[in-house]
Amino acid sequence: MRTQTKAKSVKTPTPEITDGTLVKKTIAGDQTAFEQLVQRYHLPLFNFICHCLNDYDLACDVLQQVFLQLYLYLPKLRTNEPLKAWLFQVARNRCLDELRRKRAVHFSELEGSSDDDDLSPLNIMPDKRPLPDEMAERNDLQAALKEAIDNLPPKFRSVVLLRYAGQLSFSEIGKTLNMPEATAKTYFQRARPLLRAALATQWQTLTAAN
């Protein structure tokens, strides 16, 4: 008796549509393609802008400006490269403009081993024991980290913000800040012990209070 075996169909994951393809579709009149671009970069851009400006409403406005600039510049963009570095460069420049207007923080000096786990600021906490109640609160932790980042030397600050808030790779950070990838990585590694020391001071203050 002859038996027949049916070949099982194996579903291969559909590759993600590239930024370049979405750009070309948008230029051709496909507004859905532009919405996909916005959806792809909305959250990391917003997190980065919020960290820079510390103002939710202003961050919303700046984010809209970034995507408006993207829409206007679509015909001029290189479609063979991801848009991430370009978008964060635009976002950073917009943040600098707002900060200069507010005169709140002078970021004019910002010019100037990589494991995925270093994307989380929690990994630089000085102690692995359970956090005190005050530090365990998300808002308090974010405030402590923001203060520590704000006190970094200017040349380190933008690299750290792009790494933590924007979740950019060192290659993307280098493109965004117009510096070699190795320099971005070096700045980040030098900033980590400074952040750890600043958080350790706050940690000691909180634990002493308890």
C-alpha positions in Angstrom: 0.0 0.0 0.0 1.5 3.2 -1.1 1.5 6.0 1.4 1.6 9.6 0.5 3.2 12.2 2.7 2.3 15.8 2.5 5.0 18.3 2.8 4.4 20.6 5.7 4.4 24.2 4.7 6.8 26.2 6.8 5.9 29.8 7.3 8.8 32.1 7.1 8.6 35.4 8.9 7.8 38.3 6.7 10.8 40.7 6.5 10.1 44.1 7.9 9.5 46.7 5.3 12.6 49.0 5.1 12.5 52.7 5.8 13.6 53.3 2.2 10.6 51.4 0.8 8.2 53.3 3.0 9.7 56.6 1.9 9.3 55.7 -1.7 5.7 54.6 -1.1 5.0 57.8 0.7 6.4 59.9 -2.1 4.2 58.0 -4.5 1.2 59.0 -2.5 0.7 56.2 0.0 -0.1 57.9 3.3 -0.3 54.6 5.1 3.4 54.2 4.5 4.1 57.4 6.2 1.9 56.4 9.1 4.0 53.2 9.4 7.2 55.4 9.7 5.6 57.5 12.4 4.5 54.4 14.3 8.0 52.9 14.0 9.8 55.8 15.5 7.2 57.6 17.6 8.0 56.0 21.0 11.9 56.1 21.0 11.9 59.7 19.7 9.3 60.9 22.2 11.2 59.3 25.1 14.4 61.0 24.0 12.7 64.4 23.5 11.0 64.1 26.9 14.3 63.4 28.6 15.9 66.4 27.0 13.2 68.9 27.6 11.5 67.5 30.8 8.2 68.9 29.5 5.5 66.6 28.2 3.5 69.1 26.2 6.6 70.7 24.7 7.9 67.2 23.8 4.6 66.5 22.0 5.0 69.7 19.9 8.7 69.0 19.1 7.8 65.4 18.1 5.3 66.8 15.6 7.9 69.2 14.3 10.3 66.3 13.7 7.8 64.3 11.7 6.7 67.4 9.8 10.4 67.9 8.8 10.6 64.3 7.9 7.6 64.6 5.6 9.0 67.7 3.9 12.5 66.2 3.4 11.4 62.8 2.1 12.4 63.5 -1.5 15.9 64.5 -0.4 16.6 61.5 1.9 18.8 58.6 1.0 16.4 55.6 0.7 19.2 53.0 1.1 19.8 53.9 4.8 17.6 53.6 7.9 16.1 56.9 9.0 16.8 56.4 12.7 20.1 58.4 13.0 18.7 61.2 10.8 15.5 61.5 12.9 17.4 61.6 16.2 19.7 64.3 14.8 16.7 66.4 13.8 15.1 65.8 17.3 18.3 66.7 19.0 18.6 70.0 17.1 15.0 70.8 17.8 15.6 70.2 21.5 18.6 72.4 21.5 16.6 75.2 19.9 13.9 74.9 22.6 16.5 74.8 25.4 18.2 77.9 24.0 14.8 79.7 24.0 14.1 78.7 27.5 17.7 79.3 28.6 17.1 76.5 31.1 20.0 74.3 30.2 23.0 75.1 28.1 23.6 72.2 25.8 25.7 74.0 23.3 28.7 72.0 24.3 27.0 68.7 23.4 29.1 68.3 20.3 31.9 67.1 21.3 32.2 46.5 25.5 28.8 47.1 24.1 26.2 44.6 25.4 22.4 45.1 25.0 22.0 45.1 28.8 23.6 48.5 29.0 20.5 49.9 27.4 18.9 49.7 30.8 19.9 52.4 33.3 18.9 50.1 36.1 22.0 48.0 35.4 24.2 50.7 36.7 22.5 50.9 40.1 25.2 50.5 42.8 23.5 47.8 44.8 21.5 44.7 43.7 19.5 44.5 46.9 15.8 45.5 46.9 15.5 49.2 46.4 14.1 51.3 49.2 10.5 52.3 48.9 11.3 55.8 47.7 13.8 54.6 45.0 11.4 51.8 43.9 8.9 54.4 42.8 9.3 54.8 39.1 9.0 58.6 39.1 11.7 58.9 41.8 14.0 56.6 40.0 13.5 58.5 36.8 14.1 61.8 38.6 17.3 60.4 40.2 18.6 59.2 36.9 17.8 62.4 35.1 19.6 64.5 37.7 22.6 62.2 37.4 22.6 62.5 33.6 22.2 66.3 33.8 25.3 66.5 35.9 27.4 64.6 33.4 30.1 66.4 31.4 28.4 67.8 28.3 30.3 65.6 25.9 29.0 62.5 27.7 25.5 63.7 28.2 24.1 63.5 24.7 25.6 60.0 24.2 24.0 58.7 27.3 20.6 60.2 26.4 20.6 58.8 23.0 21.6 55.4 24.3 19.2 55.2 27.2 16.2 57.3 26.0 16.6 56.7 22.3 17.8 53.1 22.4 20.3 53.9 19.6 23.2 51.7 18.8 26.7 53.2 19.0 26.9 53.3 15.2 23.6 55.3 15.1 24.8 57.6 17.9 28.0 58.3 16.0 26.0 59.3 12.9 23.6 61.4 15.0 26.4 63.3 16.7 28.8 63.3 13.8 31.5 61.4 15.7 33.2 58.1 15.2 31.4 55.1 16.6 34.4 54.2 18.8 34.2 57.7 20.3 30.6 57.4 21.1 31.2 54.0 22.8 34.2 55.4 24.8 32.1 58.4 26.0 29.3 56.1 27.1 31.7 53.7 28.9 33.3 56.6 30.7 29.9 58.1 31.7 28.7 54.8 33.3 30.9 55.0 36.5 30.0 58.7 36.9 26.3 57.8 36.8 26.9 54.9 39.2 28.7 57.1 41.6 25.9 59.8 41.5 23.2 57.2 42.0 25.2 55.6 44.9 25.2 58.9 46.7 21.5 59.1 46.4 21.2 55.5 47.4 23.1 56.1 50.6 20.9 59.1 51.4 17.8 57.1 51.0 19.0 54.0 52.9 20.2 56.3 55.8 16.8 57.9 55.9 15.2 54.4 56.4 
